Amino acid sequence: MPRLVPVEGRKLIKILCNDFGFMAVRQKGSHVTLTNGKVHVTVPTKEIRVGLLGVILSDCEISREEFLVRL
């Protein structure tokens, strides 16, 4: 199983929006709320470490392999 690496929040938001069909609903401070119609997830714009990244991906129902291909 490939290992996740820390990623910038802005980069994660771009990947989720462009490749996985999410869209930004709102931003409050340094956090952006995204949705794809059935799942809502809040992503900070700062650096996201591996633990939080794994939680965000599982909430979005995205596998590590799918994400790492687009990284």
C-alpha positions, 0 to 999 in steps of 0.5 A: 500500500503506497504511503501518503505524504503531507500536502498543502490544503490548496492543492488538496482542494484543487484535486478534490474539485477538479478530479473528484467532482467536489465544489466549494460551498463556503470558506470561513477563515482558513477552512474551506467546506466542499461538497459533492452533493452527498458528502460535506468535508472541511479542508484547512488551507494550511499543510495537511499532515498524513493523519488528517489527509487519511481521514479526509480521503476516507470521508470522501470515499477516495482510496489512497491509490486513487488520490496518489495517482492524481498527486 
